[in-house]
Amino acid sequence: MKLIMKSLFIIKEKIFYVLFLKFLLMSSLAFGQFNDNTPAPFPGIETFTVPANVTSVKAEVWGSGGSGGGSTANNRSGSGGGGGGYTTRTFDVLAGQTITYTVGAGAIANLPGANGNNGNLSNLTHAPSATTLVGNGGGGGNRNSSTGGTGGTATGGTNTSGANGGPGNSGTGGNGGNGGNAPGTGGLGQNNNNGSPGIIPGGGGGGGEYGGSGFTDRAGGAGANGQITLTYISVSNVSPSPVCVGSTITITGTNFTTTGTTTVSINGTPCTSVTVVNSTNITAVVGAGTTSGTVLVTNPNGTNNGRSLTINASPSAIGGGASTVCTASVTPAFTNAVGGGTWSISNGTGSATISSGGIVTGVSVGSATVVYTIGSCSVSTSITVIATPTITTNPSNVSVNGGANTSFTVAASYTPNAYTWQVSTDAGASWTTISNGGVYSNATTATLNITGATLGMSG
């Protein structure tokens, strides 16, 4: 009865361990990195489904480590097992696609005094991108030997072989080789003891060394399991859209790292001022010349091109018009080289109106802003509304001899910035605007000068 109860307890404990492991894997999945270093039961094939809003995955594959060699004689230690091979590749994916993989089991420790066992391969396949990655297991260490197990090779991506196991045949067993691209994972060789196991991913087991209490044979350490790692970022939203050149956009997603370099481009044009705010938000400024198209986010944790953005046409600088306008008066038309927009006024301390053709009418004294808008993009320029001047003192009549010089002076309210003088030669029936030249000068000021008055000017 006690044995039965013990068996039941062990089974429950294993079930709890598996469930706990799967919870950890699912938590990693939610944050954009998936690790699996637990071999599945025969035939060992497992699957991963690409999450929503993911367009690219970086896959890393480690084969398992070989176990270390044993020892049957004092100072004749076993050599270390080889580390598992490593390969990596980044490939395009679509949400819902399946990635198939197998995690290689670490080589089990052999009997005391025996050679180590070879590690097992890990592999990964993504059929739509024709990706097949294989990390081969490391070779087993040898008993009583100075020749370590050979590091595993790899194929299918950027490949790094596992490190060879360290030599034995001395007072201390050889260290296990590190898994490819995974420093510090080889198990330590031992003196008068069994070798230490390798460390995941892909570490080879350390060699054992005969001796200690009873002078018994020693076994090498077990090789570590291989591992599959999938790293990616997701992008669920880019806002606002549509947007203007020079505006700031916010990219929302998962697994953005704040370290390293992150770039953002829209339809091939780089954004400026890219800032990774946190693991779920990136801000960027739309660069000059950007047109509508795909948003490409490149972060050390992955790339994503699953979102597009609409860019509104940007207005050019406002031309025409005038910097001031009198109350109840109008300006020349304001203009913009990019058509299709609308004119509006933003009143400040003063007020004005503007026509659909860009002509401003002054209403009350103060400042205002002329705005030209295309979609959500706009440009503006300021305008000052001034009070309409009035003549407060008319010029006086003068009498001079022919050929003499004289002048007329006028006074006005609100400090006009220009004056217009006119002359009539038909008793006021018609008037002609005076300009500088001939006998006239200062024709746009408050005092009009006449040099060399003629008899024909009398009247």
Residue pairs with C-beta under 8 A, 6 or more apart in sequence:
21 38
25 34
25 35
25 36
28 34
28 35
29 51
30 254
31 254
31 255
31 279
32 231
32 232
32 233
32 234
32 254
32 255
32 301
32 302
33 229
33 230
33 231
33 232
33 255
33 301
34 48
34 228
34 229
34 230
34 231
35 227
35 228
35 229
36 46
36 101
36 103
36 227
36 228
37 103
37 200
37 201
37 225
37 226
37 227
37 228
38 103
38 225
39 102
39 103
39 104
39 105
39 120
39 225
40 46
40 102
40 103
44 102
44 103
44 105
45 100
45 101
45 102
46 100
46 101
46 102
46 103
47 98
47 99
47 100
47 101
48 98
48 99
48 101
48 230
49 96
49 97
49 98
49 99
50 57
50 93
50 94
50 95
50 96
50 97
50 98
50 99
51 95
51 232
51 234
52 95
52 234
52 236
53 95
53 234
53 235
53 236
53 253
53 304
53 306
54 93
54 95
54 232
54 233
54 234
54 304
54 306
55 92
55 93
55 94
55 235
55 303
55 304
55 305
55 306
56 90
56 91
56 92
56 93
56 232
56 302
56 303
56 304
56 305
57 90
57 91
57 93
57 99
57 126
57 230
57 231
57 232
57 302
58 88
58 89
58 90
58 230
58 231
58 232
58 301
58 302
59 88
59 89
59 90
59 91
59 99
59 124
59 126
59 131
59 133
59 157
59 228
59 229
59 230
60 86
60 87
60 88
60 181
60 227
60 228
60 229
60 230
60 231
61 86
61 87
61 88
61 101
61 122
61 123
61 124
61 133
61 134
61 135
61 154
61 156
61 157
61 226
61 227
61 228
62 84
62 85
62 86
62 122
62 135
62 179
62 180
62 182
62 201
62 202
62 226
62 227
62 228
63 84
63 85
63 86
63 104
63 119
63 120
63 121
63 122
63 134
63 135
63 136
63 137
63 138
63 152
63 154
63 162
63 179
63 180
63 202
63 226
64 84
64 104
64 105
64 106
64 107
64 119
64 120
64 121
64 122
64 137
64 138
64 202
64 223
64 224
64 225
64 226
65 81
65 82
65 83
65 84
65 106
65 107
65 119
65 137
65 138
65 162
65 176
65 177
65 179
65 185
65 186
65 187
65 198
65 202
65 203
65 204
65 205
65 223
65 224
66 81
66 82
66 107
66 116
66 117
66 118
66 119
66 137
66 138
66 139
66 140
66 141
66 149
66 152
66 165
66 176
66 177
66 204
66 205
66 223
67 81
67 106
67 107
67 108
67 109
67 110
67 116
67 117
67 119
67 140
67 141
67 195
67 204
67 205
67 220
67 221
67 222
67 223
68 78
68 79
68 80
68 81
68 109
68 116
68 140
68 141
68 149
68 165
68 173
68 174
68 176
68 187
68 189
68 195
68 204
68 205
68 206
68 207
68 208
68 219
68 220
68 221
69 78
69 79
69 80
69 81
69 114
69 115
69 116
69 140
69 141
69 142
69 143
69 144
69 145
69 149
69 165
69 168
69 173
69 174
69 195
69 207
69 208
69 220
70 78
70 110
70 111
70 112
70 113
70 114
70 115
70 116
70 143
70 144
70 195
70 207
70 208
70 217
70 218
70 219
70 220
71 77
71 78
71 113
71 143
71 144
71 168
71 173
71 207
71 208
71 209
71 210
71 211
71 217
71 218
72 113
72 143
72 144
72 210
72 217
73 144
73 210
74 210
74 211
74 215
75 170
75 171
75 209
75 210
76 144
76 168
76 169
76 209
76 210
77 144
77 168
77 169
77 170
77 171
77 172
77 173
77 174
77 189
77 191
77 207
77 208
77 209
77 210
78 116
78 141
78 142
78 143
78 144
78 145
78 168
78 173
78 174
78 189
78 195
78 207
78 208
78 209
78 218
78 220
79 141
79 142
79 145
79 146
79 147
79 148
79 149
79 165
79 166
79 167
79 168
79 169
79 173
79 174
79 207
80 141
80 148
80 149
80 165
80 166
80 167
80 168
80 173
80 174
80 175
80 176
80 177
80 186
80 187
80 189
80 195
80 204
80 205
80 206
80 207
80 220
81 107
81 116
81 119
81 138
81 139
81 140
81 141
81 148
81 149
81 165
81 176
81 177
81 187
81 198
81 204
81 205
81 206
81 220
81 221
81 223
82 119
82 138
82 139
82 140
82 141
82 148
82 149
82 150
82 151
82 152
82 162
82 163
82 164
82 165
82 176
82 177
82 204
83 138
83 151
83 152
83 162
83 163
83 164
83 165
83 176
83 177
83 178
83 179
83 180
83 182
83 185
83 186
83 198
83 202
83 203
83 204
84 104
84 119
84 122
84 135
84 136
84 137
84 138
84 151
84 152
84 162
84 179
84 180
84 201
84 202
84 203
84 204
84 223
84 224
84 226
85 134
85 135
85 136
85 137
85 138
85 151
85 152
85 153
85 154
85 159
85 160
85 161
85 162
85 180
85 202
86 135
86 154
86 159
86 160
86 161
86 162
86 179
86 180
86 181
86 182
86 201
86 202
87 133
87 134
87 135
87 154
87 155
87 156
87 157
87 158
87 159
87 160
87 180
88 133
88 157
88 158
88 181
89 131
89 133
89 156
89 157
89 158
90 302
90 303
91 126
91 129
91 131
92 129
93 99
93 126
93 128
93 129
93 232
94 128
97 126
97 128
99 124
99 125
99 126
99 230
100 124
100 125
100 126
101 122
101 123
101 124
101 125
101 228
102 121
102 122
102 123
102 124
103 122
103 225
103 226
103 227
103 228
104 119
104 120
104 121
104 122
104 135
104 137
104 225
104 226
105 120
105 225
105 226
106 119
106 120
106 197
106 198
106 200
106 205
106 222
106 223
106 224
106 225
106 226
107 116
107 117
107 118
107 119
107 120
107 137
107 138
107 140
107 205
107 222
107 223
108 117
108 222
108 223
109 116
109 117
109 194
109 195
109 197
109 205
109 219
109 220
109 221
109 222
110 116
110 117
110 140
110 219
110 220
111 219
112 194
112 208
112 216
112 217
112 218
112 219
113 143
113 210
113 217
113 218
113 219
114 143
114 219
115 140
115 141
115 142
115 143
116 139
116 140
116 141
116 142
116 143
116 149
116 165
116 205
116 207
116 220
116 223
117 140
117 223
118 137
118 138
118 139
118 140
118 149
119 136
119 137
119 138
119 139
119 140
119 152
119 202
119 204
119 223
119 226
120 137
120 226
121 134
121 135
121 136
121 137
121 152
121 226
122 134
122 135
122 226
122 227
122 228
123 132
123 133
123 134
123 135
124 131
124 132
124 133
124 228
125 131
125 132
125 133
131 156
131 157
132 156
133 154
133 155
133 156
133 157
134 154
134 155
134 156
135 152
135 154
135 180
135 202
135 226
136 152
136 153
136 154
137 152
137 202
137 223
137 226
138 149
138 150
138 151
138 152
138 162
138 165
138 177
138 179
138 202
138 204
138 223
139 149
139 150
139 151
139 152
139 165
140 149
140 220
140 223
141 148
141 149
141 165
141 168
141 174
141 176
141 195
141 204
141 205
141 207
141 220
142 148
142 149
142 168
143 168
143 220
144 168
144 169
145 167
145 168
145 169
146 167
146 168
146 169
146 170
146 174
147 167
148 164
148 165
148 166
148 167
148 168
148 174
148 177
148 204
148 207
149 164
149 165
149 176
149 177
149 204
150 164
150 165
151 161
151 162
151 163
151 164
151 165
151 177
151 180
151 204
152 161
152 162
152 180
152 202
153 159
153 161
154 160
154 161
154 180
159 180
160 180
160 181
161 180
162 177
162 178
162 179
162 180
162 202
162 204
163 177
163 178
163 179
163 180
163 186
163 204
164 177
165 174
165 175
165 176
165 177
165 186
165 204
165 207
166 174
166 175
166 176
166 177
166 186
166 189
166 206
166 207
167 174
168 174
168 189
168 207
168 209
171 191
171 209
172 189
172 190
172 191
172 209
173 189
173 190
173 191
173 195
173 206
173 207
173 208
173 209
173 218
173 220
174 189
174 206
174 207
175 186
175 187
175 188
175 189
175 206
175 207
176 185
176 186
176 187
176 188
176 189
176 195
176 196
176 198
176 203
176 204
176 205
176 206
176 207
176 221
176 223
177 186
177 203
177 204
178 184
178 185
178 186
178 202
178 203
178 204
179 185
179 198
179 201
179 202
179 203
179 224
179 226
180 202
182 201
182 202
182 203
184 199
185 198
185 199
185 200
185 201
185 202
185 203
185 224
186 198
186 199
186 203
186 204
186 206
187 195
187 196
187 197
187 198
187 199
187 203
187 204
187 205
187 206
187 221
187 222
187 224
188 195
188 196
188 206
188 221
189 195
189 196
189 206
189 207
189 208
189 209
190 196
190 206
190 207
190 208
190 209
190 218
190 221
191 209
191 211
192 209
192 210
192 211
192 212
192 218
193 208
193 209
193 212
193 218
194 208
194 218
194 219
194 220
194 221
195 205
195 206
195 207
195 208
195 218
195 219
195 220
195 221
196 205
196 206
196 221
197 203
197 205
197 206
197 221
197 222
197 223
197 224
198 204
198 205
198 206
198 221
198 222
198 223
198 224
199 224
200 224
200 225
200 227
201 224
201 225
201 226
201 227
202 223
202 224
202 225
202 226
202 227
203 223
203 224
204 223
204 224
205 220
205 221
205 222
205 223
205 224
206 220
206 221
207 220
207 221
208 218
208 219
208 220
208 221
209 218
210 216
210 217
210 218
211 218
212 218
231 255
231 301
231 302
232 255
232 301
232 302
232 304
233 253
233 254
233 255
233 256
233 297
233 299
233 301
233 302
233 303
233 304
234 253
234 254
234 255
234 304
235 251
235 252
235 253
235 295
235 297
235 304
235 306
235 307
236 252
236 253
236 254
237 251
237 252
237 253
237 307
238 249
238 250
238 251
238 252
238 295
238 307
238 309
239 249
239 250
239 252
240 247
240 249
240 376
241 309
241 310
242 292
242 309
242 310
242 311
242 312
242 375
242 376
243 249
243 286
243 309
243 310
243 311
243 312
243 376
244 286
244 311
244 312
244 314
244 375
244 376
244 377
245 286
245 287
245 288
245 289
245 290
245 311
245 314
245 377
246 285
246 286
246 288
246 314
247 285
247 286
248 273
248 283
248 284
248 285
248 286
249 271
249 283
249 284
249 285
249 286
249 309
250 281
250 282
250 283
251 264
251 281
251 282
251 283
251 284
251 295
251 297
251 307
252 280
252 281
253 280
253 282
253 297
253 304
254 279
254 280
255 279
255 301
255 302
256 262
256 276
256 278
256 279
256 280
256 281
256 282
256 299
256 301
257 276
257 279
257 299
257 300
257 301
258 276
258 278
258 279
259 300
260 299
260 300
261 300
262 274
262 276
262 282
262 297
262 298
262 299
262 300
263 270
263 271
263 274
263 296
263 297
263 298
264 270
264 271
264 274
264 282
264 284
264 295
264 296
264 297
264 298
265 271
265 295
265 296
266 286
266 287
266 290
266 291
266 292
266 293
266 294
266 295
266 296
266 309
266 311
267 290
267 291
267 292
267 293
267 294
267 311
268 293
269 287
269 289
269 290
269 291
270 287
271 284
271 285
271 286
271 287
271 290
272 284
272 285
272 287
273 283
273 284
273 285
274 282
274 283
274 284
275 282
275 283
275 284
276 282
276 299
277 283
282 297
282 299
286 311
290 311
291 311
292 308
292 309
292 310
292 311
293 308
293 309
294 305
294 307
294 308
295 305
295 307
295 308
295 309
296 303
296 304
296 305
297 303
297 304
297 305
312 374
312 375
312 376
312 377
313 338
313 340
313 374
313 375
313 377
314 338
314 374
314 377
315 336
315 338
315 341
315 372
315 373
315 374
315 377
315 378
315 379
316 336
316 337
316 338
316 379
317 336
317 379
318 334
318 335
318 336
318 370
318 372
318 379
318 380
318 381
319 334
319 335
319 336
319 337
320 332
320 333
320 334
320 335
320 358
321 331
321 332
321 333
321 334
321 335
321 358
321 360
321 370
321 381
321 383
322 331
322 332
322 360
322 383
323 382
323 383
323 384
324 383
324 384
324 385
324 386
324 417
325 331
325 352
325 360
325 361
325 362
325 383
325 384
325 385
325 386
326 362
326 385
326 386
326 387
326 388
326 389
327 362
327 363
327 364
327 365
327 385
327 386
327 387
327 388
328 361
328 362
328 388
329 361
329 362
329 388
330 359
330 360
330 361
330 362
331 359
331 360
331 383
332 359
333 357
333 358
333 359
334 343
334 354
334 358
334 359
334 360
334 370
334 372
334 381
335 358
336 358
336 372
336 379
338 374
340 374
341 372
341 373
341 374
342 356
342 372
342 373
343 354
343 355
343 356
343 357
343 358
343 370
343 371
343 372
344 354
344 371
344 372
344 373
345 351
345 352
345 353
345 354
345 360
345 368
345 369
345 370
345 371
346 368
346 369
346 371
346 380
347 368
347 369
348 366
348 367
348 368
348 369
349 366
349 367
350 362
350 363
350 364
350 365
350 366
350 367
350 368
350 384
350 385
351 363
351 364
351 366
351 368
351 385
352 360
352 361
352 362
352 363
352 368
352 383
352 385
353 360
353 361
353 363
354 360
354 361
354 370
355 361
358 370
358 372
360 368
360 370
360 383
362 385
362 386
363 385
364 385
365 385
365 386
365 387
366 384
366 385
367 382
367 383
367 384
367 385
368 382
368 383
368 384
368 385
369 380
369 381
369 382
369 383
370 380
370 381
370 382
370 383
371 378
371 379
371 380
372 378
372 379
372 380
386 414
387 413
387 414
388 414
389 412
389 413
389 414
389 415
389 416
390 412
390 413
390 414
391 410
391 411
391 412
392 411
392 412
392 413
393 410
393 411
394 410
395 408
395 409
395 410
395 448
396 408
398 406
398 408
400 406
400 453
401 453
402 453
402 454
402 455
403 452
403 453
403 454
404 452
404 453
405 449
405 450
405 451
405 452
405 453
406 449
406 450
406 453
407 447
407 448
407 449
407 450
408 421
408 447
408 448
408 450
409 446
409 447
409 448
410 419
410 446
410 447
411 446
412 419
412 446
416 446
418 444
419 444
419 445
419 446
420 433
420 444
421 433
421 434
421 440
421 443
421 448
422 431
422 432
422 433
422 434
423 431
423 432
423 434
424 430
424 431
424 432
425 432
425 456
425 459
427 459
434 440
434 443
434 448
435 443
436 442
436 443
436 444
439 450
439 451
439 452
439 453
439 454
439 457
440 448
440 449
440 450
441 448
441 449
441 451
442 448
442 449
450 457
